[in-house]
């Protein structure tokens, strides 16, 4: 009799499991995540006016990308749209307001990747393209290659009717003063090594994309290439796995292959994006570098991970947006 009761109870439990619906996973209609650089970013070092300016600029970038996604556009167009306002804003080290090289000029880098087919485009060392991310996109869409460098990249962008400017367009007094200080003191502060903007997104079809763009490192040697234009270092996207954009001390991110490392750990080891990002940044820290990443996975879950004191960052989806700057937010 007791065995019969247990059997009936077990059958009822199995029936309940079979008929009770599983809780739904929070899958967003679409989602966009951005960063404006990581580094020594503290409340003590930020005036209310400057904080408000960064917050407004991040919101502008979020809205630019979200406008694409709200209207059924794809993730690739959204990440490009999101970083363009940051390339045009001197608060960030990308495009207008980019840092100077040791020679007193600007050399800019950018990359973009489409998670649908892992197609990618990048430019490094461009000096005359107003929006380097547009040049990276053109390399992906209009050439058989993945990367162009230096004058070849500038000429290719010009051949694609992208807006060309004089190198002095990127000048700002703030960046000139930073260059003069570094050249005089022969020491870079943490802020002189950092400054990258990026975006990752998932669209309504589940497609992923990533974009990263930067002016590089203050007083860098002419011809130096950081991680931002390198697919697998700062930028990576693969549908169903993850999309990553990184910011930090590029030499270390290159050596770890941060973006690809994160996606491979998700894909091959089954780790969450949070765990994979922490492991990759742990490797960067062990080598002596710092910085951060934004990541979004195939289900639309996202992560901000950084081992610096702060990172300009934001997220927007169909339910609303959020922006943060400091490490305790």
Phi and psi in degrees as a GROMACS rama.xvg file:
@    title "Ramachandran Plot"
@    xaxis  label "Phi"
@    yaxis  label "Psi"
@TYPE xy
-62.288  -42.5896  UNK-2
-61.8786  -38.6537  UNK-3
-64.2059  -40.6923  UNK-4
-63.1417  -44.5691  UNK-5
-60.2901  -40.4427  UNK-6
-64.333  -42.7897  UNK-7
-64.1352  -42.1543  UNK-8
-63.3905  -41.6503  UNK-9
-64.6861  -41.3834  UNK-10
-63.6016  -40.6867  UNK-11
-64.0041  -39.6719  UNK-12
-64.4239  -42.9863  UNK-13
-63.8069  -39.3909  UNK-14
-63.6302  -40.8583  UNK-15
-63.9574  -40.6791  UNK-16
-63.7955  -36.9608  UNK-17
-72.6405  -30.1022  UNK-18
-100.657  -19.8711  UNK-19
-76.7789  123.095  UNK-20
-66.9708  143.018  UNK-21
-73.6861  147.233  UNK-22
-61.9636  141.835  UNK-23
-74.4172  140.378  UNK-24
-78.1598  139.298  UNK-25
-73.2139  89.306  UNK-26
-102.819  118.136  UNK-27
-72.6831  154.774  UNK-28
-62.5834  -41.1547  UNK-29
-163.451  163.724  UNK-30
-158.863  143.042  UNK-31
-130.444  134.66  UNK-32
-127.891  137.082  UNK-33
-131.684  161.35  UNK-34
-138.087  155.126  UNK-35
-122.411  22.8321  UNK-36
111.626  150.682  UNK-37
-122.056  158.388  UNK-38
161.471  -153.395  UNK-39
-80.7303  89.3786  UNK-40
-123.826  105.03  UNK-41
-126.875  158.111  UNK-42
-62.8072  -36.4378  UNK-43
-64.0353  -29.3761  UNK-44
-96.3053  10.078  UNK-45
-124.945  124.004  UNK-46
-78.0262  156.675  UNK-47
-56.8609  -35.6045  UNK-48
-67.7561  -41.5292  UNK-49
-68.2813  -42.0256  UNK-50
-59.2637  -43.1989  UNK-51
-64.4576  -36.2776  UNK-52
-66.5225  -43.9034  UNK-53
-64.672  -42.3388  UNK-54
-60.2639  -44.2556  UNK-55
-63.9555  -42.2169  UNK-56
-65.1043  -40.2803  UNK-57
-65.158  -39.4983  UNK-58
-64.8884  -38.5172  UNK-59
-60.9199  -43.9464  UNK-60
-65.0081  -42.7652  UNK-61
-59.5427  -44.8127  UNK-62
-66.4439  -35.2496  UNK-63
-63.1424  -43.111  UNK-64
-73.7531  -39.0727  UNK-65
-64.8356  -32.5219  UNK-66
-59.7387  -35.7177  UNK-67
-66.29  -47.6254  UNK-68
-72.1062  -36.1373  UNK-69
-60.0801  -32.1679  UNK-70
-96.1855  19.5278  UNK-71
82.5439  10.9114  UNK-72
-72.8485  171.04  UNK-73
-94.2874  163.66  UNK-74
-61.592  -36.2284  UNK-75
-62.1138  -47.1999  UNK-76
-63.9652  -34.5868  UNK-77
-67.2304  -44.4773  UNK-78
-67.7903  -35.8782  UNK-79
-64.2318  -46.2239  UNK-80
-61.9354  -35.5072  UNK-81
-69.4802  -37.4272  UNK-82
-84.2353  -19.5671  UNK-83
-59.5686  -45.1835  UNK-84
-60.6413  -31.2355  UNK-85
-75.3495  -31.7862  UNK-86
-65.1445  -26.6842  UNK-87
-93.3221  -1.2045  UNK-88
-110.574  121.131  UNK-89
-68.4399  -5.79255  UNK-90
-64.2507  -27.4911  UNK-91
-106.678  158.239  UNK-92
-95.6589  71.9601  UNK-93
-164.562  121.162  UNK-94
71.2653  -137.023  UNK-95
-58.1444  124.889  UNK-96
93.0795  9.90353  UNK-97
-66.5979  155.233  UNK-98
-70.1161  162.97  UNK-99
-93.5705  148.761  UNK-100
-76.6963  173.463  UNK-101
-61.2564  -25.6044  UNK-102
-83.7972  -1.20972  UNK-103
82.9115  24.0306  UNK-104
-125.035  -178.435  UNK-105
-117.618  133.698  UNK-106
-128.701  118.755  UNK-107
-112.788  150.794  UNK-108
-128.965  150.12  UNK-109
-159.194  154.293  UNK-110
-149.879  156.626  UNK-111
-148.445  147.053  UNK-112
-144.485  138.55  UNK-113
-102.477  118.015  UNK-114
-68.6247  -16.7584  UNK-115
-65.0481  -43.5187  UNK-116
-133.669  8.94328  UNK-117
57.3711  29.358  UNK-118
-72.3594  149.31  UNK-119
-152.633  157.967  UNK-120
-145.236  148.677  UNK-121
-154.68  153.43  UNK-122
-134.246  147.832  UNK-123
-138.134  141.841  UNK-124
69.7568  26.5264  UNK-125
-74.8186  145.797  UNK-126
-125.193  -8.87255  UNK-127
-131.702  2.25619  UNK-128
-91.384  120.856  UNK-129
-58.2823  -43.8816  UNK-130
-123.614  95.5058  UNK-131
-57.6546  -30.7121  UNK-132
-65.1169  -30.6751  UNK-133
-67.8424  -35.1179  UNK-134
-67.348  -41.382  UNK-135
-61.4537  -42.3757  UNK-136
-63.3035  -39.9282  UNK-137
-65.0341  -38.3255  UNK-138
-59.4177  -43.2674  UNK-139
-66.0572  -44.9059  UNK-140
-87.141  -29.1834  UNK-141
-116.586  6.02192  UNK-142
-136.958  170.121  UNK-143
-91.0894  4.91554  UNK-144
-109.267  175.346  UNK-145
-107.157  -34.0163  UNK-146
-141.224  139.139  UNK-147
-119.621  150.132  UNK-148
-126.986  148.677  UNK-149
55.5006  -137.244  UNK-150
-60.3386  -34.1163  UNK-151
-62.0666  -37.8801  UNK-152
-68.5502  -41.7419  UNK-153
-61.3712  -45.0156  UNK-154
-66.4082  -38.8511  UNK-155
-62.9655  -44.7177  UNK-156
-60.0998  -41.5871  UNK-157
-63.8868  -38.5209  UNK-158
-66.0956  -20.8931  UNK-159
-95.6649  13.4956  UNK-160
61.4031  28.9921  UNK-161
-77.1356  157.002  UNK-162
-69.9912  125.67  UNK-163
-109.377  136.766  UNK-164
-129.524  164.843  UNK-165
-72.2694  148.932  UNK-166
-57.7368  -27.9778  UNK-167
-68.0912  -15.0283  UNK-168
-55.7993  -33.9471  UNK-169
-80.1839  -8.66159  UNK-170
-64.8112  141.513  UNK-171
-142.51  153.037  UNK-172
-61.7363  -38.4921  UNK-173
-58.0029  -45.5691  UNK-174
-73.0125  -32.9949  UNK-175
-63.908  -41.635  UNK-176
-64.6097  -38.0917  UNK-177
-63.5579  -42.4446  UNK-178
-60.5516  -47.6167  UNK-179
-61.2435  -39.3426  UNK-180
-65.251  -45.3333  UNK-181
-64.9428  -41.6061  UNK-182
-65.661  -35.6869  UNK-183
-74.4191  -44.7868  UNK-184
-86.6263  -18.2  UNK-185
57.4319  31.707  UNK-186
-140.153  132.181  UNK-187
-96.3276  131.801  UNK-188
-78.4526  167.245  UNK-189
-56.8541  -39.1815  UNK-190
-64.8016  -24.8838  UNK-191
-75.1074  -19.2998  UNK-192
-94.3067  -13.2299  UNK-193
-115.338  167.336  UNK-194
133.519  89.3609  UNK-195
-143.968  147.812  UNK-196
-120.53  154.69  UNK-197
-164.541  168.915  UNK-198
-150.631  147.789  UNK-199
-132.768  150.667  UNK-200
-152.984  156.15  UNK-201
-126.282  133.552  UNK-202
-99.1498  -177.489  UNK-203
-67.4174  -14.9704  UNK-204
-94.5245  0.66255  UNK-205
85.2397  10.1721  UNK-206
-80.3848  143.074  UNK-207
-109.557  152.904  UNK-208
-155.798  158.615  UNK-209
-144.079  149.824  UNK-210
-146.562  144.967  UNK-211
-143.485  140.586  UNK-212
-151.242  145.023  UNK-213
-157.314  160.842  UNK-214
-96.9098  -4.91364  UNK-215
91.8899  -146.743  UNK-216
-109.825  134.807  UNK-217
-57.2335  132.415  UNK-218
61.5513  28.5723  UNK-219
-67.6476  154.496  UNK-220
-65.6275  143.448  UNK-221
-58.9221  130.255  UNK-222
91.3807  -5.61876  UNK-223
-62.2249  137.914  UNK-224
-120.062  126.443  UNK-225
-95.2884  -158.616  UNK-226
-83.2824  -22.3485  UNK-227
-57.4646  -37.5225  UNK-228
-88.5207  1.73506  UNK-229
-98.1868  116.239  UNK-230
-65.4639  126.751  UNK-231
100.42  -21.9144  UNK-232
-93.4397  -63.4726  UNK-233
-102.792  -20.8686  UNK-234
-134.19  133.485  UNK-235
-162.287  145.649  UNK-236
-152.294  133.624  UNK-237
-145.728  120.868  UNK-238
-52.8781  139.035  UNK-239
80.2379  -7.3156  UNK-240
-117.409  -80.2779  UNK-241
-170.226  165.93  UNK-242
-128.442  139.426  UNK-243
-135.421  140.043  UNK-244
-132.29  132.583  UNK-245
-115.964  158.285  UNK-246
-147.21  137.428  UNK-247
156.756  -157.542  UNK-248
-76.7129  101.084  UNK-249
-57.1053  -36.703  UNK-250
-58.0183  -37.091  UNK-251
-77.2069  -36.4482  UNK-252
-66.4262  -32.8554  UNK-253
-65.7273  -46.2372  UNK-254
-64.701  -31.1593  UNK-255
-88.4497  -21.5329  UNK-256
61.995  53.3199  UNK-257
-55.4061  -51.8654  UNK-258
-62.4733  -45.2407  UNK-259
-70.5931  -36.1058  UNK-260
-59.0108  -45.6342  UNK-261
-60.6083  -49.9204  UNK-262
-65.5527  -35.4621  UNK-263
-67.8185  -37.2056  UNK-264
-66.8423  -36.0481  UNK-265
-67.4415  -45.5668  UNK-266
-72.6885  -44.5938  UNK-267
-98.8271  -31.1121  UNK-268
-102.227  -7.78252  UNK-269
72.002  20.0931  UNK-270
-76.3787  156.769  UNK-271
-71.9689  161.259  UNK-272
-64.3811  -32.8164  UNK-273
-62.8754  -48.4886  UNK-274
-65.5111  -44.7138  UNK-275
-61.8384  -40.321  UNK-276
-66.6342  -40.9507  UNK-277
-63.2699  -40.0586  UNK-278
-64.3642  -46.4972  UNK-279
-62.9921  -43.7031  UNK-280
-69.7996  -27.4154  UNK-281
-64.0298  -37.8681  UNK-282
-66.3731  -39.5376  UNK-283
-60.9669  -46.602  UNK-284
-63.2387  -37.7965  UNK-285
-64.3837  -27.7504  UNK-286
-85.2126  -13.5173  UNK-287
112.72  7.06873  UNK-288
-105.772  169.701  UNK-289
-145.616  168.616  UNK-290
152.353  -155.922  UNK-291
-158.539  174.004  UNK-292
-141.643  153.314  UNK-293
-115.212  140.201  UNK-294
-139.373  143.881  UNK-295
-136.61  138.81  UNK-296
-102.864  -177.258  UNK-297
-66.9728  -15.0979  UNK-298
-98.0907  2.08712  UNK-299
87.7093  1.61569  UNK-300
-72.8445  145.051  UNK-301
-130.037  162.273  UNK-302
-146.589  141.096  UNK-303
-110.33  121.621  UNK-304
-131.845  132.903  UNK-305
-155.405  149.517  UNK-306
-113.987  18.2142  UNK-307
-100.841  -179.117  UNK-308
-76.8783  -17.1627  UNK-309
-166.316  169.749  UNK-310
-156.024  127.437  UNK-311
-68.8088  125.389  UNK-312
-157.252  159.729  UNK-313
-165.078  160.511  UNK-314
-139.652  143.817  UNK-315
-143.025  140.613  UNK-316
-146.575  -168.37  UNK-317
-66.6915  -15.5161  UNK-318
-96.4985  -12.7646  UNK-319
147.465  -168.323  UNK-320
-138.27  163.068  UNK-321
-146.603  148.128  UNK-322
-135.094  141.56  UNK-323
-144.82  158.845  UNK-324
-130.352  -45.3455  UNK-325
-93.1886  166.236  UNK-326
-72.0795  -21.8649  UNK-327
-94.9585  11.7174  UNK-328
